[in-house]
Amino acid sequence: MNSPLTWRRFVWVAAALHFSVVLTAALHAAPQTMAQKPPAIPATRTGEDIFRATCITCHQIDGKGSPRSVVGFDAPLPDFTDCGFATAESDADWQSVVHEGGPIRGLDRHMPAFGDALSKADIAKVVTYIRSFCTEKAWPQGDLNFPRPFFTEKAFPESETVFTTKAARPEGGREIEQAFEYERRVGSRGQIVAEIPLQFVREADPWVRGMGDVEIGYKHTLIGNLRTGTIVSAGAIVTLPTGDETTGLGGGTVVYEPVVYAGQRLPGLSFVQGQAGLELPHVSGGERSAFVNMAFGKSFAADRGFGRLWTPIFEVLWARPFGGESSWDVVPGVQVSLSKIQHVRAAVGVRVPVNQRTERTPQLVFYLLWDWADGGFFEFWK
């Protein structure tokens, strides 16, 4: 009969042999198992690291987008090297799509949401990296495209159409003006603009109606500094005497307007915009004047910062004929985005005279804006 010591020794030896076999098998299997894992994103990950780990299947390593044979669906993928596309929107819009997925902006459902997989800092990094695929630095970026005030024209060049209605009730009458404004971007920094007004005036029965003086112009961006949040443009507007001067629907002469536009980004989705210019009639002896418009605004995004954008705007308007008295107006109002991609917006406000109130009355102002370069009017609503 074996002693208890012999049995204990047998058990320890068997256990040691089993452990050796298991350890040896694990060591031989470890390299094969690790080789099958996908490459991890480094702890100190850059925007490029994140893009390579999460985006290249659909968007390719060069940012031009994979073909249908790779992604397996028909929806076209964006080309991030196309500067006209890659610079049009703000970082906040792009980050919303990465965080919440395509449907948050009415885009294709195949764009997945990465909000649970990536932090906000990671998303900001990858969006910054995606911007780098546009190598032409002449294009101002969408973060400098501030919300449109009522009377202070923006410095950012874009393609859009604006329908504006102004209504006032001077003593003993009514005035309504409806204007159609067409803007088209030219190249990276230019913009042409044309405005056609339709006026309705009633001082006594019947109404007087007809086209007012048409404006055409050109604007060119001089400075578009994303680091400082500054944009400056200069341009010129020519007013043509297409209205009927005898009925009060036109000025009766050509007017030239050299204009400077500026915008400055402020913290917390706030901004200030300015416009200054001269009105110089072509005819000698015509009334020349100067004007300065300033607009202050702050945007608020619904749905945790990803939804509809509300922007209260306050404008201060100053104008003065050469040798005459200055006129001051204030314009409180609010703009709201309507479509999910925010390419259709509406705004309402009131222009209130500060002085000369016996000669000038408050004016209700409304506009509907369609940024048609982003898509059709009825696209991206759901």
LUMMARBA-748441 format. One record per residue: x, y, z of N, C-alpha, C in turn; residue in three letters. Coordinates in steps of 0.001 Angstrom, whole numbers, plus 500000, padded with zeros to 6 digits. Layout:
LUMMARBA-748441
XYZXYZXYZALA ...
END
This chain:
LUMMARBA-748441
500848498813500000500000500000500000500890501246500000MET 500543502249499162501309503491499104500968504384500282ASN 501918505169500679501678506093501802500973507340501324SER 500335508100502283499666509372501904500624510339501241PRO 501921510325501629502883511250501024503058510990499539LEU 503046509658499185503180509299497772502004509802496949THR 500785509706497458499601510190496740499635511710496565TRP 500061512397497601500128513863497477501126514273496399ARG 502276513553496377503291513864495368502746513607493960ARG 501983512511493801501387512187492493500430513280492035PHE 499602513782492962498636514836492608499352516108492191VAL 500392516523492897501126517735492560501835517610491209TRP 502421516421490966503092516220489680502104516288488521VAL 500917515654488680499891515682487629499407517100487365ALA 499208517858488440498755519243488283499794520088487560ALA 501069519868487904502129520627487257502210520322485768ALA 502074519018485415502102518640484003500942519262483233LEU 499729519271483834498551519855483179498751521351482936HIS 499282522051483934499512523478483805500523523779482702PHE 501576522904482614502593523104481577502012522946480187SER 501146521914480031500521521688478725499644522867478328VAL 498814523343479265497911524469478987498700525723478655VAL 499760526006479442500562527200479199501241527149477840LEU 501787525958477500502454525821476196501482526039475037THR 500279525465475154499275525634474100498859527096473965ALA 498728527773475111498320529187475064499382530041474402ALA 500661529744474736501731530532474139501816530349472638LEU 501577529122472176501602528874470730500404529486470019HIS 499255529552470707498029530073470079497963531579470113ALA 498653532240471045498516533689471225498844534491469984ALA 499950534247469305500246535049468105499171534939467040PRO 498609533747466840497580533574465818496321534341466193GLN 495924534282467512494709534988467941494871536488467786THR 496021537025468185496241538466468099496288538923466647MET 496793538100465770496881538496464368495515538630463726ALA 494492537996464286493161538049463698492362539261464159GLN 492847539999465178492112541161465673492322542350464743LYS 491298543224464586491493544428463764492432545388464468PRO 493109546227463729494021547181464356493262548141465264PRO 493759548298466482493099549177467451493475550627467189ALA 492570551545467565492882552965467474493824553312468617ILE 494957553963468355495893554296469425495233555121470520PRO 495782555028471733495222555774472859495292557272472600ALA 496398557729471998496532559146471638496154559300470168THR 494917559015469848494482558926468459494321560297467823ARG 494668560362466577494502561567465784493254561424464914THR 492899562500464245491772562426463325492005561429462214GLY 493243561334461745493571560359460698493430558929461213GLU 493883558682462462493729557347463055492263556929463099ASP 491406557844463522489983557547463650489369557315462269ILE 489745558142461300489216557990459946489603556633459360PHE 490864556237459540491328554973458985490636553782459650ARG 490320553909460939489725552782461663488216552669461458ALA 487535553783461134486063553753461127485420554193459822THR 486157554865458942485498555536457811485907555049456428CYS 487083554412456296487620554199454944486849553158454142ILE 486076552284454801485316551300454022484373551994453047THR 483679553023453520482745553762452656483406554938451948CYS 484292555650452640484792556912452112486177556805451485HIS 486772555630451523488111555381450958489179556199451695GLN 490386555728451571491482556377452279491772557770451738ILE 491387558040450465491624559360449884490426560295450010ASP 489329559816450646488165560668450881487252560864449695GLY 487479560133448591486664560336447397485406559466447353LYS 485288558499448274484105557649448308484298556350447562GLY 483806555264448157483943553937447549482853553710446508SER 483112552850445506482092552538444496481003551653445072PRO 479904551535444331478763550726444763479155549274444993ARG 480076548754444197480485547355444325481119547069445681SER 481617548101446338482243547938447649481230548136448768VAL 480428549220448683479517549538449783478206548772449691VAL 477772548396448483476578547587448339475274548346448340GLY 475298549683448142474050550447448014474233551534446964PHE 473091552102446520473112553019445373473381554471445744ASP 473142554849446993473282556256447374474699556741447097ALA 474856557855446379476205558349446083476900558828447348PRO 478183558597447430478977559029448571479665560343448258LEU 479825561209449252480429562519448994481905562411448669PRO 482381563391447922483793563494447598484380564614448454ASP 485120564244449495485659565230450423486770566064449810PHE 487283565673448646488296566482447978487679567614447169THR 486352567593446985485632568649446279485447569823447233ASP 486229570875447064486217571991448011484872572715448045CYS 484178572752446915482865573378446902481897572683447836GLY 482015571364447935481179570596448867481753570617450279PHE 483059570431450395483673570208451704483745571454452570ALA 483567572646451998483700573872452784482371574582453022THR 481288574083452440480030574836452462479371574881453843ALA 479481573787454613478769573706455889479719573907457065GLU 479143574138458236479936574346459443480386573019460040SER 481389573077460898481834571879461612480699571280462428ASP 479860572128463016478757571631463846477803570751463047ALA 477531571108461787476656570288460946477292568927460661ASP 478565568923460327479253567669460041479350566796461288TRP 479634567407462420479731566653463662478387566051464045GLN 477301566750463759475966566218464044475703564947463247SER 476107564944461969475893563770461120476733562594461610VAL 477986562844462000478835561763462513478274561232463829VAL 477825562119464687477334561722466009476002560983465935HIS 475057561508465152473694560984465133473356560148463905GLU 474199560183462879473900559459461651473222560345460619GLY 473149559867459384472604560644458274471213561199458479GLY 470251560425459059468878560921459180468729562203459992PRO 469693562547460849469564563768461650469512565007460764ILE 470101564907459543470064566026458606469294565656457339ARG 468451564622457428467677564215456263468494563515455211GLY 469689563042455554470571562365454611470316560864454626LEU 471079560128453823470847558696453667471078557933454967ASP 470238556936455206470302556140456444471554555279456498ARG 472249555098455372473451554276455386474599554953456129HIS 474507556244456373475508556898457206475191556580458655MET 475999555723459330475670555306460691476000556373461721PRO 475470556177462929475758557068464052476957556536464827ALA 477895557430465141479085557038465890479109557651467286PHE 477981558216467724477958558882469017478248557974470189GLY 477919556684470068478187555743471153479593555167471082ASP 480215555224469918481546554635469749482669555657469885ALA 482376556921469570483396557961469610482963559084470539LEU 483909559687471208483622560847472053483443562082471175SER 482919563161471763482762564402471011484116564932470551LYS 485147564737471396486492565178470997486989564378469800ALA 486725563063469792487125562225468658486405562656467384ASP 485109562941467496484326563355466335484842564682465786ILE 485186565604466692485745566876466241487072566661465511ALA 487886565727466004489170565444465357488980564880463956LYS 488067563922463817487901563287462510487286564257461500VAL 486409565148461954485842566154461043486944567108460580VAL 487803567515461496488928568376461109489815567683460089THR 490041566382460277490865565640459314490175565555457955TYR 488862565306457951488119565230456691488219566552455927ILE 488214567664456646488348568972455996489668569086455235ARG 490693568374455710492019568517455101492085567917453699SER 491073567130453285491076566590451925490906567698450890PHE 490288568817451277490250569998450398491575570730450563CYS 492372570748449538493715571331449619493776572764449090THR 492658573283448571492638574653448059492183575583449188GLU 493107576319449766492832577121450951492078578422450644LYS 491807578691449372491099579929449016489628579892449410ALA 489074578688449633487650578576449917487362578911451378TRP 486545579938451666486145580194453057485297579030453575PRO 485506578671454830484802577519455401483448577926455972GLN 482532576944456024481158577204456442480995577752457832GLY 481979577608458714481895578195460050481879579717460006ASP 482254580304458878482209581757458710480928582214458020LEU 480044581269457724478754581579457096477712581758458206ASN 477608582976458722476722583246459846475278583400459374PHE 474306583234460268472903583408459887472633584781459271PRO 471716584823458330471454586040457555470564587015458327ARG 471033588253458559470152589288459118469164589778458058PRO 468378590789458397467375591319457466467977592349456507PHE 468788593262457025469292594364456210470817594374456102PHE 471511593680456970472969593618456944473401592434456096THR 473911592701454908474296591625454001475525590883454529GLU 475588589576454286476670588743454782477925588890453930LYS 479075588580454545480341588589453813480602587262453118ALA 479949586191453544480214584857453002479550584701451638PHE 480269584184450633479653583983449313478961582629449240PRO 477726582587448772477005581329448642475948581437447558GLU 475313580323447276474254580270446271472922580064446983SER 472051581056446901470767580958447584469759581900446932GLU 468512581672447276467414582534446835466653582995448071THR 466317584274448120465625584836449275464372585569448785VAL 463230585217449383461961585918449124461642586778450344PHE 461593588094450160461415589024451281460119589809451115THR 459421589991452235458213590830452263458374591884453354THR 458124593141452980458162594256453934456814594969453875LYS 456251595233455022454933595882455067454944596993456107ALA 454393598144455736454308599291456642452980599996456422ALA 452571600774457442451325601536457348451606602997457677ARG 452146603733456699452311605169456934450949605838457069PRO 450948607034457620449675607720457875448895607914456566GLU 447698607367456552446822607534455402447086606568454265GLY 447904605537454480448171604624453375448792603319453831GLY 449205602539452860449871601268453112450966601066452074ARG 452021600349452500453114600041451595453524598586451788GLU 453619597872450680454068596480450707455114596299449610ILE 456234595719449981457267595426448994457641593949449080GLU 457622593289447961458052591897447878459245591844446936GLN 460314591236447405461544591216446624462005589779446408ALA 462502589524445226463108588243444886464601588485444696PHE 465424587835445539466871588031445475467548586713445087GLU 468356586776444051469061585600443551470549585805443763TYR 471195584848444435472628584911444685473286583641444159GLU 474414583798443500475123582646442955476614582786443218ARG 477188581736443787478620581743444062479393581583442757ARG 480505582313442649481365582249441480482765581883441957VAL 483213580667441633484516580233442089484561580069443593GLY 485737580260444172485913580036445602485499581228446437SER 485582582453445897485375583633446736484411584663446161ARG 483918584462444960483060585464444349481583585146444471GLY 480742586165444282479296585984444300478640587090443469GLN 477716586688442595476900587670441891475517587679442528ILE 474852588832442458473548588964443105472656589847442244VAL 471371589515442244470374590332441558469111590362442402ALA 468510591529442546467286591675443339466219592401442525GLU 465042591788442447463915592368441715462796592650442708ILE 462467593929442953461387594254443894460049594478443182PRO 458987594047443813457621594342443374456963595151444481LEU 456473596341444131455960597260445148454463597489444981GLN 453816597664446130452383597957446190452206599126447153PHE 451706600243446646451554601454447446450111601929447366VAL 449555602248448529448192602761448555448149604006449438ARG 448143605153448779447955606411449504446487606816449474GLU 445828606398448436444372606544448296443962605527447246ALA 442687605186447221442244604217446220442537604736444811ASP 442970603903443903443272602476444046444731602252444431PRO 445128600988444582446511600623444824447354600938443594TRP 448587601381443821449569601527442764450542600372442898VAL 450739599634441828451596598449441904452496598385440676ARG 453654597763440874454591597602439758455980597244440250GLY 456887597073439310458257596714439655459031597935440091MET 459848597773441121460699598855441584462035598843440865GLY 463015599491441454464346599573440856465116598269441117ASP 465637597682440043466364596417440128467812596678440544VAL 468344595781441386469735595881441814470523594679441311GLU 471724594934440821472646593859440464474005594176441100ILE 474767593146441453476033593429442117476969592242442123GLY 478151592496442635479182591464442764479892591662444098TYR 480234590531444746480927590551446034482080589570445980LYS 483219589947446600484401589083446582485015589036447979HIS 485282587821448454485860587647449785487342587978449752THR 487772588853450653489166589255450753489899588488451848LEU 489206588252452977489789587552454127488800586498454595ILE 489269585285454785488450584221455363489305583408456300GLY 489499583903457517490418583308458478489643582493459499ASN 489698581167459371488945580304460284489525580340461692LEU 490838580510461817491476580512463136490982581673463990ARG 490873582864463393490396584025464133488883584199464035THR 488249583449463115486802583569462942486383584834462232GLY 487244585326461335487001586615460671486813586415459180THR 485831587122458611485625587132457167485332588568456733ILE 485972588994455648485801590355455115485655590258453600VAL 484680590977453055484450591008451613484231592445451162SER 484396592665449877484118593971449276483353593748447987ALA 482529594721447626481740594567446413481157595877445940GLY 480351595775444911479691596943444341478307596546443866ALA 477347597454444062475955597252443653475543598407442747ILE 474838598071441682474293599086440784472773598976440808VAL 472112600092441127470651600150441109470196600776439795THR 469363600038439064468891600491437757467507601115437887LEU 467233602205437175465942602899437300464834602194436517PRO 464498600975436945463462600206436257462062600510436793THR 461974601173437932460675601522438496460116602808437916GLY 458850603053438173458163604246437674458294605361438701ASP 459131606339438399459371607425439340458121608263439573GLU 457275608407438576456094609269438713455077608731439706THR 455091607415439931454159606806440883454833606461442216THR 456097606869442363456797606607443612457388605211443718GLY 457458604493442598457980603132442627459433603044442166LEU 460099604174441956461490604146441517462171605462441805GLY 463520605435441756464287606638442041464596607472440823GLY 464459606893439640464634607664438418466063607822437955GLY 467031607208438606468415607349438183469225606121438598THR 470347605943437935471282604876438306472010605275439589VAL 472164604328440486472864604569441748473959603515441906VAL 475173603980442234476301603079442462476551602974443967TYR 476831601736444421477077601517445845478342600685446045GLU 479481601306446384480624600517446857480356600081448303PRO 480606598797448602480221598247449900481339597366450452VAL 481491597393451777482388596500452497481552595690453486VAL 481823594378453548481089593475454437482081592797455386TYR 481659592511456610482541591837457566481715590995458521ALA 482328589932459019481694589083460016482733588562460986GLY 482341588392462255483258587907463270482563586875464146GLN 483152585692464242482629584648465113482980584968466558ARG 482009584776467451482196584987468877481929583673469615LEU 482332583560470873482114582299471607480633581949471737PRO 480354580643471842479000580190472119478017580396470994GLY 478414580131469741477547580284468568477021581708468423LEU 477794582686468907477437584095468743478241584689467594SER 477778585827467096478472586463465966478090587931465900PHE 478916588695465191478611590078464850478930590258463381VAL 478057590958462661478252591221461239478067592706460967GLN 478779593189459966478688594604459635478726594839458138GLY 478168595954457728478141596356456320478192597876456268GLN 479068598418455436479179599872455292479339600209453821ALA 478724601315453403478810601676452003478348603091451727GLY 478432603448450449477993604757449974476958604565448887LEU 476019605481448773475059605528447676475378606764446840GLU 475780606538445589476260607620444732475428607661443455LEU 474468608575443359473659608691442137474508609085440935PRO 474128608573439784474877608848438559474715610300438123HIS 473557610875438351473296612244437903473950613236438850VAL 474431614320438308475013615369439142473900616035439959SER 474224616352441192473236616970442059472354615983442780GLY 472494614692442488471709613695443190472140613575444645GLY 471234613097445476471507613022446905472424611837447221GLU 473621612142447679474553611107448083474387610834449572ARG 474704609599449951474533609240451358475484608116451732SER 475656607934453024476461606850453573475594606037454520ALA 475945604759454684475163603923455599476070602893456263PHE 475697602500457477476382601451458223475318600596458899VAL 475389599291458688474473598340459331475289597384460204ASN 474783597109461399475434596169462307474398595164462797MET 474814593894462916473913592837463370474617591984464416ALA 473881591684465486474395590852466567473440589675466744PHE 473973588466466878473099587297466993473744586165467769GLY 472905585233468185473360584034468888472409582894468525LYS 472965581748468159472162580599467747471991579609468894SER 470827578970468907470510577932469879469996576718469106PHE 470606575564469348470222574344468639469382573460469557ALA 468236573004469056467362572108469817467897570683469762ALA 467237569779470492467538568339470465469007568066470776ASP 469461568510471940470822568274472427471885568885471527ARG 471518569938470828472473570604469949472501570087468534GLY 471627569125468194471638568524466864470402568884466036PHE 469430569576466598468168569790465915468030571171465306GLY 466789571647465275466460572924464629467234574071465270ARG 467660575019464422468487576137464868467623577404464986LEU 467629578002466180466935579262466439467987580342466652TRP 467816581485465956468823582538466036468164583906466212THR 468069584421467444467653585815467631468737586749467081PRO 468313587772466341469235588733465736468748590148466039ILE 469685591019466391469355592413466652470229593283465766PHE 469593594123464950470315594987464024470177596455464410GLU 471235597203464133471232598661464272471597599246462918VAL 470746600119462389470926600694461049471133602200461155LEU 472154602692460471472428604132460435472593604570458989TRP 472001605687458638472144606262457296472129607786457405ALA 472897608420456502472953609884456553473230610455455171ARG 472349611277454656472644611999453413473783612985453652PRO 474599613208452622475696614166452781475117615541453108PHE 475503616069454274475004617369454693473642617327455338GLY 473073616117455519471743616005456105471765615411457499GLY 470593615020457966470418614479459315470472612954459284GLU 471093612384460293471204610933460388469860610314460746SER 469625609113460234468462608326460628468951607037461286SER 468257606642462362468610605447463114467401604514463195TRP 467677603222463039466636602212463181467201601024463960ASP 466332600305464644466704599038465260465761597965464708VAL 466294596746464570465522595655463982465692594398464838VAL 464799594153465789464829592869466492464098591805465665PRO 464624590594465664463984589526464902464552588180465283GLY 464056587141464635464533585785464899464484584975463614VAL 465514584169463401465569583249462263465459581820462781GLN 464823580940462016464692579534462396464909578666461166VAL 465645577567461337465830576615460242464602575726460156SER 464181575402458943462967574619458725463279573190458295LEU 464136573004457305464476571660456834465540571053457740SER 465673569723457687466642569046458549468077569414458200LYS 468336569592456909469690569955456510469929571454456677ILE 468884572187457070468938573615457379469202574474456151GLN 468814573965454972469007574763453756467789575618453437HIS 466710575464454190465550576346454091465318576978455463VAL 465280578296455505465121579011456771464123580153456592ARG 463544580562457693462605581687457679462956582630458819ALA 462589583893458659462857584885459700461761585930459698ALA 461498586489460872460508587559461011461050588582462000VAL 460805589859461711461286590927462579460527592216462326GLY 460900593245463062460258594553462929461335595624462866VAL 461272596468461842462172597618461740461504598813462423ARG 462164599307463468461569600366464289462426601622464189VAL 461879602745463711462644603996463673462947604492465089PRO 464173604957465283464553605536466567464335607041466563VAL 464580607697465435464332609123465297463513609371464037ASN 463171610620463777462342610985462619461062610138462570GLN 460456609948463691459331609019463774458037609596463202ARG 458003610882462993456824611451462342456843611199460838THR 458044610995460275458176610768458846458261609287458490GLU 458687608466459445458897607049459170458136606209460185ARG 457594605102459737456779604242460592457415602859460696THR 457040602081461717457580600712461831457218599868460611PRO 458082598888460335457927598048459154458085596578459558GLN 457100595761459228457173594325459472457974593678458338LEU 458924592812458705459814592203457717459775590686457874VAL 459667589995456752459682588527456750460476588062455542PHE 461251586964455719461891586373454542461902584854454648TYR 461940584230453465462097582788453321463342582564452485LEU 464305581841453029465614581634452395465764580185451965LEU 466236579984450748466480578643450219467908578591449694TRP 468763577827450373470140577610449934470121576474448913ASP 469862576820447659469590575815446640470830575013446248TRP 472008575469446615473211574685446319473242573391447124ALA 472518573344448254472485572137449088471474571106448612ASP 470516571526447778469514570591447295468208571277446988GLY 467236570492446482465929571031446133465162571530447347GLY 464200572410447097463448573024448182462743571991449035PHE 462227570929448429461444569926449177462271568708449591PHE 463591568794449455464463567719449890464912567938451351GLU 465277566848452004465897566859453335464957567397454437PHE 463675567080454314462722567496455331462397566375456315TRP 462656565115455934462336564002456834463309562839456627LYS 
END
